Amino acid sequence: MLADLSLILFMVTAAAMAEKPPAPPKPSPQSASQTADIPTLAEPLAIYRQRAGAPPLSAWLAAQSADPRQQLTITARYGPGGMTAALAQAQALARQAGAMGRAARIVIEPGTSDLVATLAFDRPPDLAVKAASSQLAHSLLSGTSNPASKDHNP
């Protein structure tokens, strides 16, 4: 009797599996390229908040390890009528980062909080490759060793 029930269960399961739902439609190339343009925001490795008594961003960046896969994101939030001032503050931080050789992504959004800069592994792969080769070229031209390289030949 148990064997009969097992056989019936097998047949019902096989019949249900034969009636697979249709496969979901494949995304169009246009929608795939649109999602590729949306920036990824990963979990930050380091956070800088511009407050009274805080060191300048350049000092904070100098204390962070350089990795071409890292993206510096500056987020400025503003209240009513404060968008222009928030943008100016974010641009000032981006200029400090630029002087340190770090390009910054700027995010301006409504809200209330400090001006924040974060480092995270969310740089688009094509930009990470360009940054790595630029860093290598700079180190070769300046005669210094590449800080990202682990090979040290005596």
C-alpha positions in Angstrom: 0.0 0.0 0.0 2.9 2.4 0.8 4.4 1.6 -2.5 1.1 2.5 -4.3 1.0 5.9 -2.5 4.7 6.6 -3.4 3.9 5.8 -7.1 0.9 8.1 -7.0 2.9 10.9 -5.5 5.6 10.4 -8.1 3.1 10.6 -10.9 1.4 13.7 -9.6 4.8 15.4 -9.1 5.9 14.4 -12.7 2.7 15.8 -14.1 3.1 19.1 -12.3 6.7 19.4 -13.4 5.6 18.8 -17.0 3.4 21.9 -16.9 6.2 24.4 -16.4 5.2 28.0 -16.5 6.6 30.0 -19.5 10.0 31.4 -19.1 10.1 35.1 -18.1 10.9 37.5 -21.0 14.5 38.3 -21.4 15.4 42.0 -20.7 15.9 44.1 -23.7 19.5 45.5 -24.4 18.1 49.0 -23.8 16.9 48.2 -20.3 20.1 46.5 -19.4 22.1 49.5 -20.5 19.8 51.8 -18.5 20.5 49.8 -15.3 24.2 49.9 -16.0 24.1 53.7 -15.7 22.7 53.6 -12.2 25.5 54.0 -9.7 26.1 51.3 -7.2 26.4 52.4 -3.6 28.2 49.7 -1.5 28.8 49.5 2.2 31.4 52.2 3.1 34.8 51.2 4.2 35.6 54.6 5.7 33.4 57.6 6.6 34.4 61.3 6.8 32.1 63.9 8.3 32.9 67.5 7.9 32.3 69.0 11.4 34.0 71.7 13.5 37.4 70.4 14.6 37.5 67.6 12.0 40.7 67.3 10.0 40.6 68.4 6.4 39.5 65.8 3.8 43.0 65.7 2.3 44.4 64.6 5.7 41.7 61.9 6.0 42.3 60.7 2.5 46.1 60.5 3.1 45.4 58.2 6.0 43.3 55.8 3.9 44.8 53.0 1.8 44.7 53.7 -1.9 42.9 51.2 -4.1 41.8 51.9 -7.6 38.6 49.9 -7.0 37.5 52.4 -4.3 35.0 55.2 -5.1 35.0 58.4 -3.1 31.4 59.6 -2.7 30.6 63.0 -1.3 27.0 63.3 -0.1 25.5 66.7 0.7 22.0 67.1 2.1 20.1 70.4 2.1 17.0 71.9 3.6 14.6 74.3 1.8 16.5 76.8 -0.3 19.9 75.3 0.6 20.7 73.3 -2.5 23.2 75.8 -3.9 25.1 76.0 -0.6 25.2 72.2 -0.3 26.5 71.9 -3.9 29.2 74.5 -3.1 30.3 72.6 0.0 30.4 69.3 -1.9 32.4 70.9 -4.7 35.0 72.3 -2.2 35.5 68.8 -0.8 35.7 67.4 -4.4 38.5 69.9 -5.1 40.4 68.8 -2.0 40.0 65.2 -3.2 41.1 66.1 -6.7 44.3 67.7 -5.3 45.0 64.3 -3.7 44.5 62.5 -7.0 41.1 61.1 -6.1 38.0 61.7 -8.3 34.8 62.1 -6.4 31.2 61.2 -7.1 28.9 63.9 -5.7 25.4 63.2 -4.5 23.1 66.1 -3.6 19.8 65.2 -1.9 17.2 66.8 0.3 17.6 66.1 4.0 19.4 67.2 7.1 22.8 65.9 8.2 26.5 66.7 7.9 28.5 66.8 4.7 29.7 63.2 4.4 32.4 61.6 2.3 32.7 57.8 2.0 35.1 55.3 0.5 33.6 52.1 -0.8 34.4 49.3 -3.3 31.7 50.5 -5.7 33.6 52.1 -8.5 32.5 50.9 -11.9 34.9 48.3 -13.3 35.9 50.3 -16.4 36.8 53.3 -14.2 38.7 51.1 -11.7 40.9 49.8 -14.6 41.6 53.3 -15.8 42.4 54.5 -12.3 44.8 51.5 -11.8 46.7 52.1 -15.0 46.8 55.9 -14.3 48.2 55.2 -10.8 50.9 52.8 -12.3 51.8 55.4 -15.0 52.2 58.1 -12.4 54.4 55.9 -10.1 56.6 55.0 -13.1 57.0 58.6 -14.2 57.7 59.8 -10.7 60.2 57.0 -10.1 58.4 55.7 -7.0 57.1 52.2 -6.5 53.5 51.4 -7.2 51.7 51.4 -3.8 49.2 48.9 -5.0 51.8 46.5 -6.1 52.9 43.7 -3.8 56.0 42.8 -5.8 59.2 44.3 -4.5 62.4 43.3 -6.4 65.7 44.1 -4.5 
